[in-house]
Amino acid sequence: MSPNTKKPLCQCPRDAAERPCKNEALDGSLFCANHQNCKPSPSNGSEPEYIGDALNKSKAFLETHNCMSYALRGNKVNKDLMAQCKDLNKCDVNFEQPGAASGERKAMRNEALRTCPAVEKLTRSDLGGDFIKSKFWGQCPKGMSKVALVADPGSDYHWYRKDKKKNNVEGGWSDKAGSNKVKQVDASGRPIFNPAQINRDYGDGINYEDFCGFYCVNRTRKVRLKQGGKRRRMQSRRARSGTLQGGRRPTLRRSSNNSPILTRRYRG
């Protein structure tokens, strides 16, 4: 069975320890029968507003901001990075990467470092006290908001961010894969309530099976991020030897339920 046709599981943690619920979600719901009143991850007003529709209209933004830039910068886009993309049809600007701001510019070329512990450690070395551990039901300090990290060990990592409440409705989560568009849905095209318990298997060998954790990132000032190594060299051995070969731009195909599926990727 395709990873995108499996029955979706409940997105609510099953207990105070935040262990995942193993029950199937009810039709038309993100939750099982036991968790229809699931408490969302708390907001504090410091979350970035979801402006994906506007950001997706900027090709310079799409080509220069990866998942890390989108999640950790919030809506404070890197205009200097966008300015490097002079030819939008041939833009190959290096993405921001974990460790680059603290002197490990080429760290993500090492496939062994594309794991939860390594990416978390490198991000903490870049951001210091602007990046602290949290939980799904944890409350970030005022001036900080929540992000989540996942990994496809030895191949890739990916970030999500929690968005601001709108019209008194709790904000959901969104992400941006490589140079693809910002979105608010998982690999099955379902809204993201809890990144730890969504479908992150995009098929074609792209499966962020390891959930690393929730974190709080500072929103009161620009975080310290820098560009990493060349995109072509950042591809994993799996990407170079299999269907994700080349050094080409990431592209999307559609699943049976019309949700986007990555067929090629770059870090973040």
Secondary structure in CASP SS format (residue, H / E / C, confidence):
PFRMAT SS
TARGET T0000
AUTHOR 0000-0000-0000
METHOD secondary structure of the structure
MODEL  1
M C 1.00
S C 1.00
P C 1.00
N C 1.00
T C 1.00
K C 1.00
K C 1.00
P C 1.00
L E 1.00
C C 1.00
Q C 1.00
C C 1.00
P E 1.00
R C 1.00
D C 1.00
A C 1.00
A C 1.00
E C 1.00
R C 1.00
P E 1.00
C C 1.00
K C 1.00
N C 1.00
E E 1.00
A C 1.00
L C 1.00
D C 1.00
G C 1.00
S C 1.00
L C 1.00
F C 1.00
C C 1.00
A H 1.00
N H 1.00
H H 1.00
Q C 1.00
N C 1.00
C C 1.00
K C 1.00
P C 1.00
S C 1.00
P C 1.00
S C 1.00
N C 1.00
G C 1.00
S C 1.00
E C 1.00
P C 1.00
E C 1.00
Y C 1.00
I C 1.00
G H 1.00
D H 1.00
A H 1.00
L H 1.00
N C 1.00
K C 1.00
S C 1.00
K H 1.00
A H 1.00
F H 1.00
L H 1.00
E H 1.00
T H 1.00
H C 1.00
N C 1.00
C H 1.00
M H 1.00
S H 1.00
Y H 1.00
A H 1.00
L H 1.00
R H 1.00
G C 1.00
N C 1.00
K C 1.00
V C 1.00
N C 1.00
K H 1.00
D H 1.00
L H 1.00
M H 1.00
A H 1.00
Q C 1.00
C C 1.00
K C 1.00
D C 1.00
L C 1.00
N C 1.00
K C 1.00
C C 1.00
D C 1.00
V C 1.00
N C 1.00
F C 1.00
E E 1.00
Q C 1.00
P C 1.00
G C 1.00
A H 1.00
A H 1.00
S H 1.00
G C 1.00
E C 1.00
R C 1.00
K C 1.00
A H 1.00
M H 1.00
R H 1.00
N C 1.00
E H 1.00
A H 1.00
L H 1.00
R C 1.00
T C 1.00
C H 1.00
P H 1.00
A H 1.00
V H 1.00
E H 1.00
K H 1.00
L H 1.00
T H 1.00
R H 1.00
S H 1.00
D H 1.00
L H 1.00
G H 1.00
G H 1.00
D H 1.00
F E 1.00
I E 1.00
K E 1.00
S E 1.00
K C 1.00
F C 1.00
W C 1.00
G C 1.00
Q C 1.00
C C 1.00
P C 1.00
K C 1.00
G C 1.00
M E 1.00
S E 1.00
K E 1.00
V E 1.00
A E 1.00
L E 1.00
V E 1.00
A E 1.00
D E 1.00
P C 1.00
G C 1.00
S C 1.00
D E 1.00
Y E 1.00
H E 1.00
W E 1.00
Y E 1.00
R E 1.00
K E 1.00
D C 1.00
K C 1.00
K C 1.00
K E 1.00
N C 1.00
N C 1.00
V E 1.00
E C 1.00
G C 1.00
G C 1.00
W E 1.00
S E 1.00
D E 1.00
K E 1.00
A C 1.00
G C 1.00
S C 1.00
N C 1.00
K C 1.00
V E 1.00
K E 1.00
Q C 1.00
V E 1.00
D C 1.00
A C 1.00
S C 1.00
G C 1.00
R C 1.00
P E 1.00
I C 1.00
F C 1.00
N C 1.00
P H 1.00
A H 1.00
Q H 1.00
I C 1.00
N C 1.00
R C 1.00
D E 1.00
Y E 1.00
G E 1.00
D C 1.00
G C 1.00
I E 1.00
N E 1.00
Y C 1.00
E C 1.00
D E 1.00
F E 1.00
C E 1.00
G E 1.00
F E 1.00
Y E 1.00
C E 1.00
V E 1.00
N E 1.00
R C 1.00
T C 1.00
R C 1.00
K C 1.00
V C 1.00
R C 1.00
L C 1.00
K C 1.00
Q E 1.00
G C 1.00
G C 1.00
K C 1.00
R H 1.00
R H 1.00
R H 1.00
M H 1.00
Q C 1.00
S C 1.00
R H 1.00
R H 1.00
A H 1.00
R H 1.00
S H 1.00
G C 1.00
T C 1.00
L C 1.00
Q C 1.00
G C 1.00
G C 1.00
R C 1.00
R C 1.00
P C 1.00
T C 1.00
L E 1.00
R E 1.00
R E 1.00
S C 1.00
S C 1.00
N C 1.00
N C 1.00
S C 1.00
P E 1.00
I E 1.00
L E 1.00
T C 1.00
R C 1.00
R C 1.00
Y C 1.00
R C 1.00
G C 1.00
END
